[in-house]
Amino acid sequence: MKNTIEHYISQLLYTNDCVILIGFGGFVCSNTSSKLNKKTGLLSPPNRSILFNNQLIDNDGLLINHIAKSEKFSQDQAKAEVLKFVDKNTTNLKKYRSLRFNKIGLFTLNIDNKIVFTQDLATNYNLDSFGMQANVQKMVARSTIETIEDSLKIIKPKTNFTTKRLLKVAAILIPLIGLSLISVTQQKNIENIYMQMANLNPFSMETENIDLEKNKILAPLNPLENIVSDTHDKNIKDKIIIRKTHYIIAGAFSVEDNAKKLMIRLNKWNYNSTIISNENIMRVSYNSFTTKDQALTSLKNIRKENPDAWILSL
């Protein structure tokens, strides 16, 4: 013969799910997916698992026909060669208690004289994995959340109320009470003032003053708000034009270097970050918006990354 019986069995294992060696047993194949050994980091490509069943001993014609065509033998001559091969290897297995089929696997006899088969993993019978080899992958540890240095810790607003803060809160409540005394002719102005009060942060900006005697809203203390009054006719309602900027705050710092570091980091993340200074506190924003609705929409997405983000309206 040009090639051994083992060689022809090996060829058939690539394309057939079962190859029977007459009088010896059958090789049953099934595809397996790629595997990663987490301890060793070894990544194995898709393979074919081979099991040996010593109950499958009847001739199905597959191996005999393949040998006959390859060797240009008759069916009887090919069958005779297979039986001769089986007889020889059965004798060797009983004598030495182990037997190896090249590129297929190792056969051994246990204490009960039953055959135990171990597949030779050096040969991959999965045609989809042709050319692939097992390789060792380096395990990469990744942090699920990117943290900012300890020096950039976000300062949460304190919940304790000082006398100064209570005065600021009172400055908001007094205008609200005064607004209830304004005549119905000032209804449009009242609605605008209520919108301002809803967006007002008592800890970050100055408040408006209301002259209750004259029933007129005075100019705001905040230079960022522009109020234009029509004084040519006292009977004409005051016209109020308010321009505000709404900032989404990422953190507040008393050290300027820390504020700058966070601003640079946010700008690298494609935010339009700026620093808003107020007395000794420097607030760092993600973005600024001209309307409260825009700021609220953006805040909803930002809070997925930073639950402590909040809106500052100036």
Buried (B, 14 or more C-beta within 10 A) or exposed (E): BEEEBBBBBBBBBBEBEBBBBBBBBBBBBEBEEEEEEEEEEEBBBBBBEBEBBEEBBEBEEBBBEBBBEBBEBEEEBBBEBBBEBBEEBBEBBEEEEEBBBEBBBEBBBEEEEEBEBEBBEEBBBBEEBEEBEBEEEEEEEEEEEEEBEEEBEBEEEEEEEEEEEEEBEEBBEBBEEBBEEBEEEBEEBBEBBEEBBEBBBBBBBBBBBBEEEEEBBEEBEBEEBEBEBEEEEEEEEBEBEBEBBBBBBBBBBEEEEBBBBBBEBBEEEEBEBBBBEEEEBBBBBBBBBEEBEBBEEBBEEBEEEBEEBBBBBB
